[in-house]
Amino acid sequence: MDALRPYVPLIVAMAAGGVCRLWDLTGPSLFIDEGWVFHISAAAPKELLKLVAFTDFHPPLFYLITHYLVSWLHWPQWDYRYLTALFSLTGIAATWAIARRLFGDVAAAIAAFALAFQPALIEWDRLYRMYAVLVSLGAISWWLLLVAADEKTRRRWLWWLLYALCAVALPYVQYFGALIVLSQGLYAVTRWRQSWPALVAGSAAALALLPWLWAIKVQYPHGGMVIALSSAGFSWPTVIRSTVAYGLPASWMLNAHFDLAFSITAVAVLLGGVFLARKTVLPFYLLPIAIQVGASLLTGKDLVIPRYLYAYVPAFCLCIAVLAGSWLKTRYRIAGVALLLVYGSLAAVGIPNQLFVPYYQFPDWYEVNTLLLAHEQKNDLIVMDQGAEYWVVHNFSGFRTHQMDAPAIPPDITRSIRWLRGYPGRRVWYIENQPAFTDVGHRLQRDLEKSRPRAGAWIQRRVFAEDIVRIILYGRSYGKARSKSVVNTASP
């Protein structure tokens, strides 16, 4: 029984993390990125690779795997979330195993619970997207590297083979996986005698990426893996808060000093953990953050938005474990307890908001569909700005019987305006979500405002601007049929 005791916290943490990730998992409508995944993955493999290269910003492995999963399983699309959500639990196990190997049982238990109740990761682990896979595969690869380097028997080559498979897969899951492999290679250089096979695995990963280099060259100029860096640079307090916390009350985030205080505390924990664990893998685990910052400044591309940093959140949880675990063994144990209480409080507030309060969730496209069904007319047109939501809603009952247009890139806006002008006698539903990607100047809406009266307006309110959905119903063009504007500002 004593041998099993250290595993009890892991089992409890994985069970608790599983509840948070699986609760009503298939209830919400697809997120727009999920709709895009299934659209791309529906193509034949050869066509799929072209679509990824010319219309997407990510590597192809997740899409290829989805293609074959869909052809084998034939599940409803939202059910595939179970696969990524359950895979995310392996990241908890790997983080626990790293902490136990390096810092002991107490730190391992803290790290497991910290990651299990990590609010930002819970939000994205509940989506069918490659980020949950990247986070867990990164943690697994670090654990495999440690095990393989320490193994003295013939089995070490099995561990190195498993590590090499992870190293090759990581850049094909998400391009930032290449930075994980790079940082592992740098760590291996510092322990050359035990870890030199990691450099062979890293070289294999680089060679494996060469056949896809042509696609990377296509993707990069038109956005590629990145978003343009703001002229003002990074909004560090917002980035840090969004990377390690989600679902926090709006009143906290609107406070002028909250993000700064939160960020100072988080960075202090990070630096404290790195200092205490400076002779371990932890500094190398976090090294890609510095690389991404430097690359952003050099290229003008923003590589430090929160979802691009989630792969290093397990390392942040390790910092919490190292710091709290060390304090708990000394007369400063009250500081360790305080750190765990603060982190636990953030999770206790943020996770229920994510799971139960629509205001803190992604858009609800089922609700938008219900709104259309209540107010539609047979020959209404629908235009979506930006158009990625088309792949979520195009088969919904309120959408599929109408002509729709979904501009995907800025040049599409001119075509959409011409298309709408060709139907002056028909009403138009304007549905807007994340327009900055396609129509930063709101050209499409401005043209509709000039040429048509409003017949109704609704907004689906959310805490973050990127999750807000605005719906405006425009009447027939002026000169065809004038109608009194009616505006409804209630949520759909």
N, C-alpha and C positions, 0 to 999 in steps of 0.2 A: 504493500500500500504506500509506503514511503516513496518508492520509486515513481509512483503515479501522481503523487501530490503536486509536483510542479506543473503538471499538465491540466490540473483543474481550472486555474485561471484562464488558460487558453481556451478550453472547452466553453466556459461560461462567456468569455468575451466573443467568441465566434457565434455562439447562440444569440447573444444580445445584438451583435452586429448584424446577424442574419435577420432578426425581427425588424430592425430599423430599415434594412434594405428591401425586404420582401413584403412589408406591410402594404396592402392594396397596390401592389406593384403594377398590375395591369389595368388599374382603374383609370388613371389619367390618359388623355389623348396623347398621341405621339408628339414628341418634340420635333421641331422642324428638321434638326440634324438627323433624327431617326428616319423621318420620311425620306430624306435624301439618300441615306444608306440603302434603303430598300429599293429606291428607284434605280440607283447605280447597279445594285447587286442583281437586279432582274435581267440584266443583259447577259448574253453569252460571254464566256471568259475573254475571248479576243476583243470583242467590242467593249467589254467592261474595262479592260486596261486602257483603251483609247479614251473612254469617258472619264476615267480617273485622271489621266494625264492632261486632258484638255479642258475639263470642267471642274476639277476638284483641286484641293491643296494638300492632300495627304497621300501616303503610300498605299499600295493596292491590297495588302494582305487581308485586312479586316473585311474588305468588300468581297474578295474572292472566297474567304471562309463563309461569309454570309450567303453568297450565291449557292454554295454546295449545301449548307445547312437548310436553306429554304427548299431546295430541290429534294432533299431527303425527308425533312420533317413535316413540311406543309402545315405549320402552325399559324394561328393568327399572328399578325406582326408584333403586337405588344407582348406576346408570350416569349419572344426571344430575349426580352429583358432578363428573364430568369437566368440565362446563360452567363451574361456579363455580371449580374448581381452576385451569383454564386461564385463565379471566378474571383470576384473581388475579395471574397473571404480568404482565399489563399494568400493574399497580401497580408492579412492579419497574422496568419500562421507564420509566414516568412519573417515578418517584423519581430514577432515574439521570439523566433528561433535565433535571429541575429542578436537581439538583446540578451538572450540567455547565454549565448556562446561568449559574448564579449563582456557582459556586465553582471550576470547572475540572475537568479530567479525573481527577485523583487523587481528589478528593472524590467525583466521580461513581462511580468504581469502588468505593470504600468503601461508599457508600450502597447501591449495587446489591447487593453481597454481604451487607451488614447486613440488608437486607430479605429477600433470598432465604433466609437462614438464621435468620429471625426465629422463634423457637420458638412463641410464642403465636399468631402468625398462621398458621403451618403447621397447628397443631391445628384452627383454625376454617376455614381455606381448604379443608380436606379434607372439609368438610360441605357439603351442599346447603342453604345458608341465605343470607340476604341480606347477612350481615356481610362476606363476601369481596367482594361487589359494591360495598358501601359504601366499603370501604377503597380499592379500586382506582379507583373512579369519583371519589372525593375527590382522589386524587393526580392523576388525569388532568385534572380540572377546574382544579386549581391550575396545571398545566403549560400548559393551553390559555389560561388567563388571562394568563400571562407571555408566551406567544408572540403572542397577539392584541394585547397592549399594545405590543409591540416592533415588530410588522410595519408596514411603511411603504407597502406596495403595495396594490393593490385586493384582494388576497387576504385582507387583514385582516378583511374582513366575513365571509369563510368561517370564519375562526378564531373570530370572535365568535359566529357562528351555532352552531358546534359547542360553544362554551362555554355558550351559552344553553340548548342542549338538555340538557347535563349539569346545569346549575343547576335546570332544571325537574324533571328526573328525580330528583335527589338526595333531596328530602324525601319523594317517593313510594316510594323504595327503603327508606328508614328515616328516622324523624322527625329524627334527629340530623343528617341531611343538610342540614336547614334552617339549622343552626348553621354548617355549612361555608360555605353560600352567604352567610350574614350576615357571617362574618368576611372573606370575599372582597370583599363590598361595602364593609366598613370599610377594607380595604386599598386599594380603588379610590379612596376619598375622599382618601387621602393622595397619590394620583397622578392627580388628576382629569383632567388634559388627555389623558393617554394611555389612561386606564382607565374613563372614564365609561360606556361601553357595558355594563360589568359591573353597574352600578346598574340599567340597563334590564333586563338579564337577571334580576337579583335580584327586581325588581318583577314580571316575568313569572312567576317561580317562585312568588311570593306569591299572585298572582292565580290561577294554575293550581291552587293548593291550596284555594281557596275552595269549590269544589264538594264537597270531602271534609270540610269543616269540621263538618258535622252529625255525621259519624262520630267525629271527634276528640272532640267533646263527649260522645258516648256512651262512648267508650273510657276517657277520663281518670278519671272518678270511681271506677270499679271496678278501678283499677290502671293502665289505659292503657299508656303507654310505660314504666312505671316500677315499682319495688319500693319498699315503705315503708322509709324511712330508719330505721335502728336508733336507739334512744334514746341509745346511746353514741356516735352519730355515725359518721364514716368510720373504717374500720380501714386507715389510709393505707399502712403498710408492706406489708400483705397485698395491697391494691389495686395498688400500684405493681409489686410482684413478679409478680403474676398478669397484669398488662397487658403486660409486656415479656419474661417468661420463663415457660416451661412445661416440664414433664418433669424438673424438678430433683429430685434424690434426696430422699426423705422425711426422711432423717437431717439434711439441710441445713435443710429447712423447719421441722423440729421444734426446731432449735437456737434458744434464746431470743433470740439476738442477730442471727441471720442476716437476717431480713426488714428489721430496722432498718438494718443495715450496707448491705444491698443497696439499700434505698430512698435512703439518703443519697448513695450513689455514683451511682445513676441520676439523681437530682435535680441533683446537681452537674454531670453530663454535659449534662443538659437546659439548665440555666442557662448553662453555659459556651458551649454551641452558640448559644443565643439571644443572648447578649451579643456574640459574634463576628459573628453574622449579623443584628444588630438593625436594620439598614437594608434588610433583604430581606423576603420574604414569611414567613419562618420564625416570627416572633412571632405573626403573624396566623393561621398554620396551627395553632398551639397554643392560640390564644385560646379556642376553644370549651370547653376543659377548665375554665377559670376561670368561664365562663358556666354550665356544668353544675354546678359546685360551688355557685355562688351560687343557682341555681334549686333545687337540692336543699335547701339550708338554708331557703329561703323557702317551699317547698311541702311539706317533709317526705317527699319522694319521692327515692329513691336513684337519682341519675343518673350515678354514677361507679363502677358495677360494671365489671369489666374489659372485657367485650365491648362496652360502650357507649363505651369509650375506644380501641378498636382502630383507629378511623378516623384517629387521630393518631399511630399508631406509625411510619408513614413519616416524619413530622416528627422523631421521636426518632432514627431512623436518619440523617436529615440532620444532626442535632446531632452524632452520633458522627462523621460524615464531616467536618463543619466542624472539630471539635475535633482529631481525629486528623490530618486533612490539614494543618491549620495547624502542629501540633507537628512533623510530619515534615519541614517546610521550615526548621526552626530547630534550634538546639543542644539543644532539649528533645525531640528525635525519639524518645528512649527512652520518654518518656511516651506518645507516640502509638502506638509499638509495643506498650507495655503495655496500653493501652486496647483495641487490636484483639485482643490475645491473650486478655484477660479475656472480652471479648464472644464471641470465637470458642470459648473453652472452655465457656462456658455453652451455646452451640449444640451443641458436640460431645458434651456430656453429655445435654442435654435432648431433642434430636431422636431419637437412637436409643431412648431410653426411650419416647417417644411412639409410635414406629413398631413397636417389637418387644416391649415389655414390657406385658402386659395390665394390671398394677397401675397404670400411669400413663395408661390409656386410658379411653374412655367405656364404659358398660355393654355387655356382650356378651349380647344377647338370644337369640342362637342357643344359647348355653350354657344359658340358663334353659329354653329350649324342650327341649333334650336332657334336662335334669333332670326336667321334667314327664313326658316320654315314658317315662322309666324308672320312675316311681312313681305314675302316674295310675291312677284307676279311672273307669269309664265315666260315672258320674253325679256326679263331682266338680264343685264350683262354684269359680270363680276370681274374686277381687276384687283390684283394683289400686289402690293408694293412693300417689301420686296417679295419676289415670287416663290421663294423656297417652300413656303407653306402650302403651295399647290400640291406637293407630293404627300402631304398629310390629309388634305381635305377633298381631293379631286373625286373620290368615290363616296363622299358623304351625301346623304339624301338631299340636303339643301343646296348642294353645289353641282351634282353631276348632270342635272337636266339643263344647266345654263351654259351659255358661251362664256369662256373664261380666258383671261390673259394674265400672264405671270412674268413680268420683266425680271430677269435674273442678274443683269449687269447694266451699268449706266447707259450704254448706247441703246439698250432696249426701250428706254423711256420714250424716246422720240417715236419709235414704232408704235408703242402703246397709245400715245396721244393721237396719232393718225387713225389708229383702229377705232378708238372711241368716237372720234369726230365723224367717222363713217356711219354711225348709228344715232343720229340726232333725236330720233323719235322714241328711243328706248331708255328706260331707267338704268342707272349704273350703281352697283355696290362697290364702293372703294374700301378695301380692307388692308390696313397698314400694320406691319410688324417689322421692326428693325429696318426702317427705310434708309438709314445711313449707308448701308452696303450698296444700294442701287440708286438711290434718289435723294442724296444728301440735301439738295436744294428744294425738295418737294415740288418739282416741276409738274409732276402728274396731277397732284392735288390742286395746285394753283391754276392749271388749265381747266380742270373741272369746276373750280370755284368761279372762274370768269364766264364759263359758257353754260352752266346749269344751276338751277336752284337746289338748295338742300331740302330733302323731304324727310330727313331723320338723321340722327347722329347718336352713337353709343360709344362707350369706352369700357374696356375690360381692364380694371385698375390692377397694377402690380407694383411691388416695391422697387423693382429695377426697370429702367426705361426700356431695356431690350426685351422685356417680357410683356409690355403693354400692347394691347391690340385696340386699334381705333377703327371703327366702322362708320362710314358715312354713306347714306343713300341719297343719290342725286336724281332729280327728276329729269324730264325731257329738256332738250336744249332750248334756250331762250329763242323765241321766234317760232317754235313749234308748239309748245304748250307751257304757259306760265302757271305756276302753282305757288301758293303761299308756303314759305319755308317753315317746316316744323322740326324742332330740335329736341331730342331726348338725350339727356346726358347721363342717364342711369346705366349701370352695368348691364350687359346682355344676360 
